[in-house]
């Protein structure tokens, strides 16, 4: 995906490590930054289709019933886990799925501010 420009709020597929870092699975993530620096890094947050038993303050729900769901490129109800962040080189992104609309982007920004406050 080297010739695509990744932008903040894009939803992408990439190899993402499990909590134990022993396995990797291709999963959706949301770009929280534009490309950074000469090595083209991007900070991303993990997106899961497994709804948590306990919703955390840093979780952002994305439901199929939302009018902007289709633009995300996701296929099922999902949750953005803002406490699961990683910085990745842009080159490992497999493909772009979609993007967050303004309302979702604003909710993400607010929850990130709360998380790091």
C-alpha positions in Angstrom: 0.0 0.0 0.0 3.1 2.2 -0.3 1.6 4.5 -3.0 -1.6 5.3 -1.0 -1.6 8.1 1.5 -3.0 7.2 4.8 -4.9 9.8 6.6 -6.2 10.3 10.1 -9.7 8.7 10.6 -9.2 6.0 7.8 -10.2 2.5 8.8 -7.7 0.0 7.5 -6.8 -3.7 7.6 -3.4 -4.6 9.1 -1.6 -7.4 10.9 -2.2 -6.7 14.6 -0.6 -8.5 17.5 -2.5 -10.4 20.1 -2.0 -9.3 23.7 0.7 -11.9 24.2 2.6 -10.7 21.0 3.1 -14.4 20.1 0.5 -14.3 17.3 -0.6 -11.8 14.7 -4.0 -11.6 12.9 -5.1 -9.2 10.2 -7.7 -7.0 11.8 -9.3 -3.6 11.3 -7.8 -0.5 12.9 -8.4 3.2 12.7 -5.6 5.7 11.9 -5.4 8.2 14.7 -2.7 10.3 13.0 -1.6 11.1 9.5 1.8 9.7 8.4 4.6 10.8 10.7 8.3 11.2 9.8 10.6 9.8 7.3 9.8 6.2 8.2 6.1 6.9 7.5 4.7 5.7 10.8 1.0 5.9 11.8 -0.6 5.6 15.2 -3.6 3.2 15.1 -6.2 1.8 17.4 -7.5 -1.7 17.4 -11.1 -2.4 16.2 -12.8 -5.5 17.4 -16.1 -7.2 16.4 -16.2 -8.9 19.8 -18.2 -6.7 22.1 -16.6 -6.4 25.5 -18.4 -7.7 28.5 -17.6 -4.5 30.3 -17.5 -1.3 28.1 -14.5 0.9 29.1 -14.5 4.7 29.0 -12.0 4.5 26.2 -14.2 2.2 24.0 -16.1 3.7 21.0 -19.0 1.7 19.7 -19.8 1.5 16.0 -23.2 -0.1 15.3 -24.8 -1.1 12.0 -27.8 1.0 12.9 -25.8 4.2 12.8 -26.4 6.2 9.5 -22.6 6.5 8.9 -21.9 2.8 9.5 -21.6 1.9 5.8 -18.8 4.5 5.3 -16.6 2.7 7.8 -16.3 -0.4 5.6 -16.9 -2.7 8.5 -19.4 -5.5 8.2 -20.6 -6.0 11.8 -21.1 -4.0 15.0 -17.6 -3.2 16.3 -15.8 -1.4 19.0 -12.7 0.9 18.7 -10.5 0.0 21.7 -8.6 3.3 22.2 -6.5 1.8 25.0 -5.0 -0.7 22.4 -2.7 1.6 20.4 0.3 0.8 18.3 2.6 2.8 16.0 3.1 1.0 12.7 4.9 1.6 9.5 2.4 2.6 6.8 3.8 -0.2 4.5 2.2 -3.0 6.6 -1.3 -1.7 6.0 -3.0 -4.3 3.7 -5.9 -2.1 2.5 -8.3 0.7 3.3 -11.8 -0.3 4.4 -13.4 3.1 4.9 -13.4 6.1 7.2 -14.9 7.6 10.3 -17.4 10.5 9.7 -17.0 13.8 11.6 -19.3 12.7 14.5 -17.3 9.5 15.1 -14.0 11.3 14.7 -15.1 13.9 17.3 -16.1 11.1 19.7 -12.7 9.4 19.2 -10.9 12.7 19.8 -12.8 13.4 23.0 -12.2 9.9 24.4 -8.5 10.1 23.6 -8.3 13.4 25.4 -10.1 11.9 28.4 -7.8 8.8 28.3 -4.6 10.8 28.3 -5.8 13.6 30.6 
